[in-house]
Amino acid sequence: MMGHSGSVPGAILAADVPVALSKLTTAIEANTTPPPVMDNESEEAEVSMATRALPLIDLFAAAAKAKSNVMWE
């Protein structure tokens, strides 16, 4: 969604963080999949992409504010 290769280890440079964040939030907002319907027999709830992306969005927003790189192993 952010246009990154997904390689591990990887990094997004500070200058590219705002663009990656924008791509991610645009893709999440464009997702029109309705929330899952829970039935009484299901023990596991499906978690939406928007909910799963919140920690990553927060991380990228903080990195953009601090003008910091984002790196992972």
SEVEXMAR-81799 format. One record per residue: x, y, z of N, C-alpha, C, O in turn; residue number from 1. Coordinates in Angstrom, 3 decimals. Example, Ala and Ser with C-alpha at 12.3 -4.5 7.8 and 13.67 -1.06 7.14 Angstrom:
# SEVEXMAR-81799
      n.X      n.Y      n.Z     ca.X     ca.Y     ca.Z      c.X      c.Y      c.Z      o.X      o.Y      o.Z pos
   13.190   -5.690    7.800   12.300   -4.500    7.800   13.200   -3.300    7.800   14.236   -3.319    8.465   1
   12.850   -2.250    7.080   13.670   -1.060    7.140   12.900    0.030    7.870   13.409    1.138    8.039   2
END
This chain:
# SEVEXMAR-81799
      n.X      n.Y      n.Z     ca.X     ca.Y     ca.Z      c.X      c.Y      c.Z      o.X      o.Y      o.Z pos
    0.813   -1.202    0.000    0.000    0.000    0.000    0.853    1.261    0.000    0.433    2.302   -0.504   1
    2.049    1.163    0.566    2.902    2.340    0.655    3.874    2.424   -0.512    4.606    3.405   -0.643   2
    3.885    1.403   -1.357    4.799    1.412   -2.483    6.194    0.961   -2.126    7.144    1.264   -2.848   3
    6.339    0.244   -1.028    7.648   -0.257   -0.605    7.773   -1.715   -0.995    6.772   -2.420   -1.126   4
    8.997   -2.162   -1.179    9.228   -3.532   -1.634    8.862   -4.584   -0.591    8.572   -5.726   -0.947   5
    8.869   -4.221    0.678    8.566   -5.180    1.728    9.763   -6.022    2.126    9.615   -7.012    2.842   6
   10.944   -5.639    1.671   12.140   -6.417    2.010   12.471   -6.297    3.490   12.169   -5.291    4.133   7
   13.091   -7.331    4.009   13.488   -7.371    5.411   14.973   -7.705    5.447   15.360   -8.714    4.858   8
   15.824   -6.929    6.095   15.545   -5.649    6.744   15.248   -4.583    5.697   15.547   -4.746    4.514   9
   14.656   -3.497    6.160   14.298   -2.424    5.250   14.244   -1.087    5.953   14.372   -0.991    7.174  10
   14.051   -0.063    5.149   13.982    1.287    5.718   13.265    2.208    4.746   13.255    1.982    3.536  11
   12.675    3.233    5.295   12.123    4.333    4.511   12.779    5.594    5.058   12.679    5.899    6.247  12
   13.443    6.309    4.181   14.158    7.512    4.604   13.179    8.594    5.051   12.032    8.642    4.605  13
   13.654    9.449    5.932   12.818   10.502    6.513   12.119   11.332    5.437   10.961   11.711    5.608  14
   12.797   11.614    4.347   12.199   12.417    3.278   11.044   11.697    2.595   10.166   12.342    2.022  15
   11.035   10.362    2.649   10.002    9.565    1.991    8.864    9.150    2.921    7.853    8.620    2.460  16
    9.017    9.383    4.212    8.003    8.965    5.190    6.654    9.644    4.946    5.635    8.953    4.962  17
    6.591   10.960    4.721    5.274   11.577    4.484    4.555   11.005    3.257    3.333   10.855    3.273  18
    5.294   10.690    2.210    4.691   10.118    1.006    4.148    8.722    1.309    3.033    8.387    0.908  19
    4.932    7.913    2.014    4.487    6.561    2.376    3.245    6.624    3.262    2.315    5.839    3.081  20
    3.224    7.547    4.212    2.068    7.719    5.091    0.835    8.126    4.286   -0.261    7.616    4.520  21
    1.016    9.027    3.358   -0.095    9.471    2.520   -0.647    8.315    1.680   -1.863    8.159    1.567  22
    0.231    7.512    1.097   -0.210    6.357    0.303   -0.980    5.362    1.165   -2.001    4.821    0.741  23
   -0.482    5.126    2.377   -1.140    4.183    3.285   -2.527    4.683    3.687   -3.497    3.929    3.618  24
   -2.630    5.938    4.104   -3.921    6.453    4.544   -4.913    6.539    3.386   -6.105    6.301    3.577  25
   -4.436    6.876    2.192   -5.310    6.914    1.017   -5.841    5.525    0.703   -7.026    5.368    0.405  26
   -4.979    4.511    0.766   -5.403    3.138    0.492   -6.398    2.648    1.537   -7.357    1.952    1.203  27
   -6.178    3.002    2.790   -7.100    2.595    3.858   -8.453    3.270    3.661   -9.493    2.623    3.789  28
   -8.449    4.560    3.353   -9.696    5.295    3.148  -10.460    4.796    1.921  -11.689    4.851    1.892  29
   -9.737    4.309    0.907  -10.368    3.815   -0.314  -10.958    2.419   -0.143  -11.766    1.981   -0.961  30
  -10.560    1.725    0.912  -11.064    0.375    1.154  -12.533    0.470    1.546  -12.876    1.018    2.593  31
  -13.384   -0.064    0.698  -14.821    0.026    0.950  -15.404   -1.288    1.443  -16.618   -1.490    1.406  32
  -14.542   -2.171    1.902  -15.023   -3.449    2.415  -15.838   -3.202    3.678  -15.350   -2.564    4.611  33
  -17.063   -3.695    3.722  -17.877   -3.481    4.927  -17.310   -4.241    6.120  -16.636   -5.256    5.947  34
  -17.580   -3.757    7.325  -17.092   -4.472    8.499  -17.684   -5.871    8.551  -18.819   -6.080    8.121  35
  -16.926   -6.836    9.074  -17.424   -8.203    9.111  -18.627   -8.348   10.037  -18.749   -7.656   11.048  36
  -19.493   -9.252    9.668  -20.668   -9.548   10.483  -20.308  -10.714   11.397  -19.853  -11.761   10.936  37
  -20.513  -10.523   12.675  -20.196  -11.574   13.651  -21.389  -12.507   13.773  -22.532  -12.066   13.890  38
  -21.110  -13.786   13.746  -22.172  -14.741   14.038  -21.877  -15.365   15.392  -20.742  -15.315   15.866  39
  -22.845  -15.926   15.991  -22.694  -16.469   17.341  -21.799  -17.685   17.398  -21.318  -18.037   18.475  40
  -21.559  -18.343   16.265  -20.744  -19.551   16.250  -19.266  -19.247   16.066  -18.421  -20.095   16.352  41
  -18.949  -18.069   15.601  -17.559  -17.713   15.351  -16.880  -17.275   16.646  -17.414  -16.462   17.400  42
  -15.709  -17.822   16.885  -14.952  -17.449   18.086  -13.965  -16.325   17.810  -13.508  -15.653   18.734  43
  -13.637  -16.120   16.536  -12.666  -15.100   16.189  -13.321  -14.006   15.368  -14.073  -14.275   14.432  44
  -13.025  -12.776   15.732  -13.532  -11.637   14.977  -12.495  -11.254   13.926  -11.292  -11.297   14.182  45
  -12.962  -10.887   12.768  -12.067  -10.413   11.729  -11.718   -8.958   12.044  -12.600   -8.163   12.368  46
  -10.446   -8.611   11.950  -10.003   -7.252   12.254   -9.824   -6.509   10.933   -9.153   -6.996   10.024  47
  -10.423   -5.342   10.838  -10.359   -4.574    9.590   -8.935   -4.091    9.318   -8.111   -3.972   10.225  48
   -8.677   -3.819    8.050   -7.372   -3.296    7.649   -7.129   -1.941    8.313   -6.004   -1.647    8.716  49
   -8.163   -1.119    8.432   -8.008    0.197    9.063   -7.567    0.047   10.519   -6.708    0.796   10.985  50
   -8.143   -0.904   11.231   -7.766   -1.131   12.625   -6.349   -1.682   12.716   -5.565   -1.266   13.568  51
   -6.030   -2.614   11.837   -4.686   -3.202   11.863   -3.616   -2.176   11.495   -2.479   -2.281   11.954  52
   -3.965   -1.190   10.678   -2.990   -0.197   10.213   -2.740    0.927   11.211   -1.763    1.662   11.064  53
   -3.590    1.081   12.217   -3.446    2.208   13.155   -2.057    2.327   13.780   -1.509    3.430   13.792  54
   -1.457    1.251   14.301   -0.118    1.408   14.877    0.918    1.878   13.843    1.802    2.673   14.164  55
    0.806    1.388   12.618    1.733    1.799   11.571    1.510    3.257   11.190    2.470    3.995   10.966  56
    0.262    3.672   11.115   -0.048    5.075   10.822    0.502    5.971   11.920    1.084    7.017   11.633  57
    0.324    5.574   13.168    0.861    6.358   14.295    2.385    6.443   14.228    2.964    7.503   14.463  58
    3.029    5.323   13.906    4.488    5.291   13.808    4.975    6.228   12.713    5.910    7.001   12.920  59
    4.334    6.157   11.536    4.753    7.005   10.427    4.441    8.470   10.686    5.209    9.337   10.269  60
    3.350    8.770   11.354    3.034   10.158   11.695    4.073   10.723   12.653    4.508   11.865   12.498  61
    4.473    9.932   13.638    5.504   10.380   14.585    6.852   10.550   13.881    7.585   11.501   14.153  62
    7.173    9.627   12.979    8.439    9.721   12.243    8.444   10.948   11.333    9.464   11.626   11.207  63
    7.308   11.234   10.702    7.225   12.414    9.834    7.401   13.691   10.648    8.094   14.615   10.223  64
    6.774   13.738   11.815    6.879   14.910   12.687    8.317   15.118   13.151    8.802   16.248   13.214  65
    8.998   14.008   13.476   10.381   14.083   13.958   11.397   14.111   12.821   12.600   14.216   13.062  66
   10.915   14.015   11.577   11.808   13.956   10.403   12.818   12.835   10.585   14.025   13.030   10.441  67
   12.297   11.656   10.907   13.129   10.500   11.220   12.910    9.386   10.200   11.834    9.267    9.613  68
   13.942    8.578    9.999   13.826    7.387    9.164   12.987    6.338    9.892   12.864    6.367   11.117  69
   12.416    5.418    9.129   11.720    4.257    9.705   12.475    3.029    9.211   12.614    2.816    8.007  70
   12.963    2.217   10.159   13.738    1.021    9.820   13.177   -0.185   10.523   12.616   -0.064   11.612  71
   13.319   -1.361    9.913   12.858   -2.609   10.536   13.787   -3.747   10.167   14.486   -3.710    9.155  72
   13.772   -4.756   11.014   14.593   -5.963   10.792   13.696   -7.153   10.575   14.184   -8.264   10.371  73
END
